[in-house]
Amino acid sequence: MCKYQVNPEGGLIYVDHKVEKWLDSFKNGNFSGKTDQEIDIYKRITKSGIEDDQDARPPKILPTISLVLVTYNSEFWMDNINKMFSILGEWLYEIIVVDNGSVDNCLEKLVHNEKMSIIKNDLPLTFAAAVNQGCRLATGDLFLIINPDVVVTKRALSSLIDFFLDHSDAAAIVPKLLLLRTPGFINGVGNIVPLFRWGYDLGLGHLDVGQFDDMFELPSACFATVLIPKEKWVSVGELDEGYPMYYEDSDWSYRARAAGFKIILCVKSHVFHGYHGYDNGFEEISSKKLMYVTYGRLRYSKKNIKSSNDIYYLISYLIFDIFYIIYSVLFNFNFANSNSIFLGWKLFLSRSKSIIKSIVFPIDHQYRKKRCFKPRIKIGIPKLTWKMLHVRNKP
C-alpha cells in the first residue's frame, strides 16, 4: 500500500493500487462517466476542512455546561483551543482548564476570560486524576470533557445538548468522532475492550458512509469528547486514578452500565479529533504508551470482569502480547516493544493484589452487532482497499 494525499490540508490515507488508480481518474474534476454513488464516495474520501457554523442555531434549552479540559504540553493546539472557546463561550457556563505539569508555553498562550478557572499541577498526575480535579471544581448541570486536540463546533455542541434533553437518563452522550486531517473518515463511535487485542475505537479509520448512523447504545464512551450529566458523574463516581493513561474511560463506562445507565451515541454531533500525533507526524506507538495500554487493559480485566471469566481475558491478552512481541522483533526488528510490554505486565503483577474488584453485574463485554468495527488504520492513517471500497463501505 502507498500513501495518498486526499485533500489540500495534507490529509493522507493508505490505498492499494486499484484505489489509487480510481482516485486518480477524478483528477482535475473529471466526473465524466462516473455514477452518482462513485462521485459521492469520492467526495467523502477527499472531504476537507470544517464548516464555519458560528451562526448555528442554539439548543432548545441551554443547561449550565462546565467544560473540562486537561492540557499537557499542548502548545501546538492553543490557537485551536482559543478559537473554540471564543465560538462556544456564550453557551458555556464555565471553562475549567487543568494543566497537568506542562513544561511548554501552553498556559501562556491560553486566552483567559471571566468564565475560566485554571488548575496548575507542578508535576503530571494521571490523566484520570487531572480530569477528576476539573470535575470536582465544576458546578454546571452538564460536564463537557474534551481533549485539547479536538474541534467542537457550535452545531456539534447544540446537537449533543438537544440529544441530552431527549435522553436525560443517559450516563454519557458521545459524538461521532471524525479524523481532523481526513474528516471523511471516522475516529470512533465509542470504544470497546475485547478479547485477544487492545481496546479500540469502534469504526476507527472507516470511511464514513453512514454505516453506523443507526447505532444508539454503546459499550463505552471515548473521553476525547463526552457529555456527562453531573448527577450521573456523582452517582457513578470519579475516574479510577490507578490507570496511568488509557482505559479509564472504558472503566467508568462499565461502572455506569453496571449501575443501570446507558452510554449513547449522537450521530448528528460531529467532533473532529487530531488523532495520533497530528503535530509531529505519524509514528509507531511509543514505548510509554505501549506500557500504559498493556497495563491498563490488564487492570480493566482484573477489576471489571467477573472472577470466573477474567482468567480467560488475561490468557487472551498474554497470547496476544506474545504474538505482538514476536512480530515486532522478527518483522520490524523492534526490541523496545517487548520491553514495554514486559514492563506493563510487571506493573500489573506488582499491583494485582491491590486492584479492588468492582461490583460485577452480568454485562456483555463483547459488542455483538453484525457489522465490522475493527480498525482500518496503519500508523495513525486510514487505509482503504478496493475490497473495502466496494464491499464494506456501501451506504
N, C-alpha and C positions, 0 to 999 in steps of 0.2 A: 504494500500500500504506500501511497505517497501523500504528502501534504498538499492541500489545495486551498487557495485563498478565495473566500466566497463573498466578501464584501469590502468596501473601501476602508473600514475600520481595522482591517488586518485580521479579521476572523478566519480561522483555519479549521479545516476538517481533514481527516484521513479518508481517502477514497481508493477504490480499486480502479483498474484500467478502464472498465466499461463505464463506470460512473464519471470518471474524468473525461472521457470522450463525449459522453452525453451532456455534461455541463458545458464543455467547450462549444457544443453545437448551438448554444444560446448566445454566444458572444456577439457583441455589437447589437443587442436587442433583436436578434434573428429568431422570431417566434413562428416563422412560416412552417407549415406542415406539422405543427405541434398541437396536440389535443388540449382541451381546457384543463384536464387533470394534470398533464405534464407541465403546463405553464404555472398552475397553482403550486405544484410541488417545487418547481424551480424557484418561485418567489419565496417560498418558505425557507428553502435552503440558503438563499442569498439575502435573507432579511438582515437589515442593519439599522442601528440607531434606536432611540427611544422617543416616541412621540411626545411633543410638548403638550401637557394637559393641565396647565395652570388654571384653566377655566373649567375644569371638570366639576360636575355637579356635586354638591355636598351630600353626605349620607342623610337618610330620612330623619334620624335623630342623632345628635352628637353627644355620646357619653364622654366622660372625662378620661383622657388617654395619657398614660405615662409611658413615654418612650424610654427604653433602657438600652444603652449602647456600651459595650466593652471595647476599649481600644488597647492595642498593644503594638507599638512601633508601626502605627497606621498612617504615617505622614503622607504616603502616596495617595491615600483616599480622602484626605481632609477637604480638598476642593469639592469633591462629590458630596461629602457629608454636610458641608456648609450650605451648598446649594439645596440639598434635600431638606435640611432644617428650615431654610428660608421659605421653601414652597409649602411644606407641610405645617409650618408653625402655627397658623391660625386654627388648625384643627387639633393641635396638641395642647393638653393641659399642662404638662411639664416634660422636660427633657433631662434625663439623668445619665451622665457620662461617667463611666468608671474606667479610669486609666490604670491599666494593670502592670505598672512598673516599666513603662516605656522609657527608652533611652534616646529616642529621636526627638524631633520637634513637633510631634503631632498636636500636643496641647497648645503650643504657642500658635499654631496655625488655625486652631478652632475659634470660630467667631462666636463670642459669648452673647447671650441675650437674657432678658429678665426671667424667662421660663426655665433657664438651665441651672442645674446643680452638678458639681463635679466632685467626684471622689478620686483621690490620687493615692495609689498604693506605691510605696517606696520600692518594694520588691514584688515580683509577679506571684500571684496566687493561682490556684487552679482556675480554669475558665468558669467552672460551676460556682466557685466561691465569689468570683467577681460579679457574676450575674445575681447571685443572692444578695450581695451588698446593694446593688442597684434596686432590686425589688423590695428590700427592707425599707428603703427610703421612699419608694413610690406610694402615692396616695390616690391615684386615679382608679376609676372603676375597671379599666382595662389596661393590661400591660402589653405593650408592643415591644418585643425583644428582637433586636436586629444585630447583624454583623456590620462592621464598618465597610465591607466590600459589596454591599447591596444597594440597589437603587429602588426605592419605594416611591412610586408616583402617587399623585392625588387620586387618580382613578383606582389604583390598586388598593389604597387605604380605604376609600369610600366603599368599594366592593366588600372588603373584609368586614367593615363595620356593619353594613347592611346585612351581611350574611350572619353576623353575630346576633343582630336584632331578631332574625328569624329562627335562630338556633341557640338561644341563650343558655341552654342546658349543657352545651359542649364544654369540655375542659380546655380545648385548644383548637384554633382555626388556622389552617395552613394555606398559604397561597400556592399557586403554581409557580415554582421557581424556574426561570429560564436563564440560559447562559448569557452573560453580558456581552461577550465578544461575538457570539453566534446566536442571537435571540430567537432564531427559528428552531433551536434545539433545546431540549428540556434538561434542567439541572436536577429536578426532583419533584415528585408529588408525594411527599412524606418519605420515610425510610423504614428499614427493616433489619433485624439481626437474625439471619437464618443459620442453618447447619452448614458445615463444610466451606465456609468462606467468611470474609469480613462483613460487617454490616455495610449496607449501601443505600444510596438514594434511589427510590423507585423511579425507573424511566430515565436514569442518567445517560445523557448522550443520544437519546432517541430524537429523531425528527418529530416535531410537534404537528401532527395532523388531526388532533382532536381525539386520539385513540384512548385517552384517559379521562375525557371530559364527562363521562357518566359515573365517575367514582364519587363516593361520598365519605364513607368511614375508612380510616387509615389505621395501620398498626402502630404508627409512631410519627411524631412531628419532628421536622428538622428545625432546630432553633436558629438557623441563619436568619429566618424571619418567622415569627409566630405571634399570634394574638391570643392572650390568655386572660379570662376574667379574673379579677383579683380574688373573688370568693373561692374560685376553683384552685388558684395557686395556694391559698391558705389551707384549703381542705386537703389537697394532695400533699402539700409540704414543699420545701425548697429542693433545689437540685442537690444531688449527692456529691459533696465536695471531695469524696475519695477518688473520683475519676480525674486524673491529671488533665485530660482533654479527650474529647470524643466519647460517645455512648451515654453521656449524662442526659441528653435529650431523650434517647430511647428508654433509659431507666425511668425518667419522670413520666413519660407517656405510658409505660407499663403500669406504674403505680396509679395513674389516673384511670386507666381502663379497668384495673383491678378494683377500683373504688366505684365502678359503675358508670363512669363518664365516657364520652366519646371524643376521639380525635378526628376532626373532619376537614375536608378539602374544599376550598372555594376556588373553583376553576376559573372564575371570571376575574380573579385578582392575579395579575401578572407582576411578579417581582423579579428583578434582574440581578444575578449573582456573579461576581468576578471569581468564579471557581478556579481553584488550584494555581495560585501564584500568578495572578494577572500581570503584576508589575514587573516580575523578574523573569518572565518567560516560563515555559513549562519544563519541569524537571521530574526526574523519577522521585518516588516517595522518599522523604528524608528519613534519616536514621531515627531521629527523635520521634517523628510521627509514627513510624512503624512500631517502635517500642510501646508508644501510648495506645495505638489501636489494638496491639496484641494483648496488652494488659487490660484495657477497657472491655474488650469482648469477653475475656475470661471472668472479670469481675461481674459483668452483667449476667452471665450464665450462672455463676455461683450464687448470686444474690436473688435472681428472679425466676429461675427455672426450678420447678419442684424437684425435691431430692431424688425421686425415683427416675427422673429424666436427665438431670444435669450432667450425670456421668457420660451420657451419650453425646451431649453437646461438647463436653470437654474433650472426649476422644475424637470427635469430628474435627475440632479445632487443632488438635495435636497432629492429626493426619494431614490436614490442610497445610499447616505450618511446615511440616517435614517436606512435603512436596514443593512448597514455595521456596524453601532453602535450597533444595536440590536444583530446581530450575534456575534460581538466581546464580548459583555457583557454576553450573555446567554451561548455561547458555549466555549469561551476562557477565560471568567472572566477577560477581559482586559478593564479596565475603562480609561486607558490612551488614547486609540484611540478616544474615544468620546470627550475627552478634546482637542486633536489635531485637530479634525475636526471642533469643535466649534471655536477654535482659528483661523483656516483657513477662516471660514465664517465671523468671526468677523473682521478679517483683510480686507477681501474683501468689506464688507459693509462700513467700515470706509474709504476706498479708492475709492469706486464705482463712486462717482461723479467726481473724478479727472481722471478716465480712459477715454482717448480720443478714440472715435470710429474711426476705420480705414476707409479708402475709400472703402466701401464694394462693391465687384463685385459678380456676381452670381456664386459662386464656390460651388460645391457639397462637403460638409464636410464628407459625408459617402462614404466609399470606397465599391462600389457595385459589385466587381468581385465575380463570383460564385465559391468561394473556402474558405476554413477555414483558417483564420489568427489569431484567438483568442489564447491567451497564453495557453501553456500546461506546466505550471510551478507550483511548490509548494515550498515555502520558498526559492526561488532562484535556485531550482534544477529542471531540466526537468523531466516530468513524461510521462511514456509510458505504455499504457494499451494494452491488447490483441486486443481490438477493433480498437484502433489507428493503431496498427502494421499491421493488416490485411485488414483494410478498407480504411484508410485515408493516409497511408504512402507509397502507391504504386507509383513507378516512373511514 
